[in-house]
Amino acid sequence: MTINLTNPETFFNDHAGLDKKALETLLNDTLLGLDDGELFFQYGLSEALVLENGTLKTAAFDTTQGFGLRGVLGEVTGYAHSNDLSLQAIKRAGKTVASIKTGKGGTLAGAPRKTNQQFYAPDNPLEGFGFEKKVALIQEIETYIRAKDARVRKVDVSLVGNWNVIQIMRSGGETAGDIRPLVRLNISVVLEKNGRMESGVSGAGGRHGYDQFFEKSKWQKQADEALRIAGVNLTSIPAPA
């Protein structure tokens, strides 16, 4: 089966084998008589590479998934969640949420207004470059920093990426979703002069792929900024009282 990685609704249908009609029926029954509520799905991938003084200290990759079901009646909120993306688990959550019903009918709140604005692409940044290339990149950054200033005593470089799929369903089958990429490059430098040591940190990130970090002009800018900040700290004096 081919999983659609650009549409949150079809992603969860395909990934977890969830039937939209069955979910609609379950959600409608659960929220009947309540003031508000929704069914929330999330699936995420994350990775982190951390280089400390030339040694790859961290190389982590994680997958998370789950759902949350919420119901509101007056001042009372019922909530249940699980990392089991199955109809059976959602049914059990529905029984928990429905327990807040008092026999008095509520008025279901209207859905928030939707927008068709798209601020970033849904592409998964973790798939753009291989593990070896990412390690080579952070090693190259460290080599560049050490070659530029003889006062460098410590260099830490981290490369972190996330990809999250979000899907929200309300009573009546109305849905809203988002696919969120996120990457971050952090550089930390420690300089020493005459026994005094000071650090400088710089970084960049955003909801895009790793492509920008593989452009020398981009990562060199962050490396130079970390060196500059460390240098300023090294020449700083106590503020007068």
Solvent accessible surface area in square Angstrom, and as a share of the most:
residue,aa,sasa,rsa
1,M,194,0.87
2,T,125,0.73
3,I,62,0.32
4,N,61,0.31
5,L,76,0.38
6,T,89,0.52
7,N,61,0.31
8,P,21,0.13
9,E,45,0.20
10,T,49,0.28
11,F,6,0.03
12,F,4,0.02
13,N,40,0.21
14,D,44,0.23
15,H,65,0.29
16,A,28,0.22
17,G,64,0.61
18,L,10,0.05
19,D,80,0.41
20,K,66,0.28
21,K,146,0.62
22,A,32,0.25
23,L,5,0.02
24,E,29,0.13
25,T,81,0.47
26,L,30,0.15
27,L,2,0.01
28,N,56,0.29
29,D,87,0.45
30,T,6,0.04
31,L,4,0.02
32,L,133,0.66
33,G,24,0.23
34,L,1,0.01
35,D,39,0.20
36,D,32,0.17
37,G,0,0.00
38,E,30,0.13
39,L,2,0.01
40,F,71,0.29
41,F,4,0.02
42,Q,64,0.29
43,Y,26,0.10
44,G,4,0.04
45,L,27,0.13
46,S,33,0.22
47,E,24,0.11
48,A,25,0.19
49,L,6,0.03
50,V,34,0.19
51,L,1,0.00
52,E,61,0.27
53,N,70,0.36
54,G,45,0.43
55,T,71,0.41
56,L,61,0.30
57,K,124,0.52
58,T,51,0.30
59,A,63,0.49
60,A,43,0.33
61,F,121,0.50
62,D,79,0.41
63,T,74,0.43
64,T,86,0.50
65,Q,68,0.30
66,G,12,0.11
67,F,8,0.03
68,G,4,0.04
69,L,1,0.01
70,R,78,0.29
71,G,0,0.00
72,V,25,0.15
73,L,26,0.13
74,G,53,0.51
75,E,176,0.79
76,V,81,0.47
77,T,78,0.45
78,G,6,0.06
79,Y,121,0.46
80,A,15,0.12
81,H,129,0.58
82,S,35,0.23
83,N,111,0.57
84,D,60,0.31
85,L,13,0.07
86,S,28,0.18
87,L,44,0.22
88,Q,111,0.49
89,A,4,0.03
90,I,1,0.00
91,K,95,0.40
92,R,144,0.53
93,A,8,0.06
94,G,4,0.04
95,K,154,0.65
96,T,71,0.42
97,V,0,0.00
98,A,30,0.23
99,S,86,0.55
100,I,26,0.13
101,K,73,0.31
102,T,97,0.57
103,G,79,0.76
104,K,160,0.68
105,G,72,0.69
106,G,28,0.27
107,T,116,0.67
108,L,68,0.34
109,A,48,0.37
110,G,70,0.67
111,A,41,0.32
112,P,102,0.64
113,R,236,0.86
114,K,117,0.50
115,T,99,0.58
116,N,150,0.77
117,Q,120,0.53
118,Q,135,0.60
119,F,158,0.66
120,Y,52,0.20
121,A,55,0.42
122,P,28,0.18
123,D,99,0.51
124,N,20,0.10
125,P,6,0.04
126,L,18,0.09
127,E,125,0.56
128,G,56,0.54
129,F,51,0.21
130,G,39,0.38
131,F,105,0.44
132,E,129,0.58
133,K,125,0.53
134,K,6,0.02
135,V,21,0.12
136,A,54,0.42
137,L,6,0.03
138,I,0,0.00
139,Q,85,0.38
140,E,69,0.31
141,I,0,0.00
142,E,16,0.07
143,T,90,0.52
144,Y,50,0.19
145,I,0,0.00
146,R,90,0.33
147,A,89,0.69
148,K,112,0.47
149,D,27,0.14
150,A,97,0.75
151,R,79,0.29
152,V,11,0.06
153,R,108,0.40
154,K,73,0.31
155,V,0,0.00
156,D,36,0.19
157,V,1,0.00
158,S,18,0.11
159,L,1,0.01
160,V,45,0.26
161,G,0,0.00
162,N,37,0.19
163,W,5,0.02
164,N,36,0.18
165,V,0,0.00
166,I,9,0.04
167,Q,8,0.04
168,I,59,0.30
169,M,6,0.03
170,R,29,0.11
171,S,32,0.21
172,G,60,0.58
173,G,12,0.11
174,E,73,0.33
175,T,22,0.13
176,A,51,0.40
177,G,43,0.42
178,D,44,0.23
179,I,9,0.04
180,R,91,0.33
181,P,2,0.01
182,L,69,0.35
183,V,1,0.01
184,R,103,0.38
185,L,0,0.00
186,N,54,0.28
187,I,0,0.00
188,S,31,0.20
189,V,0,0.00
190,V,27,0.15
191,L,0,0.00
192,E,50,0.22
193,K,104,0.44
194,N,146,0.75
195,G,64,0.61
196,R,95,0.35
197,M,103,0.46
198,E,50,0.22
199,S,51,0.33
200,G,2,0.02
201,V,87,0.50
202,S,14,0.09
203,G,22,0.21
204,A,30,0.23
205,G,36,0.35
206,G,21,0.20
207,R,96,0.35
208,H,53,0.24
209,G,23,0.22
210,Y,2,0.01
211,D,89,0.46
212,Q,75,0.33
213,F,8,0.03
214,F,59,0.25
215,E,82,0.37
216,K,118,0.50
217,S,80,0.52
218,K,84,0.36
219,W,4,0.01
220,Q,51,0.23
221,K,138,0.58
222,Q,28,0.12
223,A,0,0.00
224,D,50,0.26
225,E,58,0.26
226,A,0,0.00
227,L,17,0.08
228,R,134,0.49
229,I,50,0.25
230,A,0,0.00
231,G,15,0.14
232,V,81,0.46
233,N,50,0.26
234,L,11,0.05
235,T,96,0.56
236,S,48,0.31
237,I,146,0.74
238,P,122,0.77
239,A,92,0.71
240,P,126,0.79
241,A,157,1.22
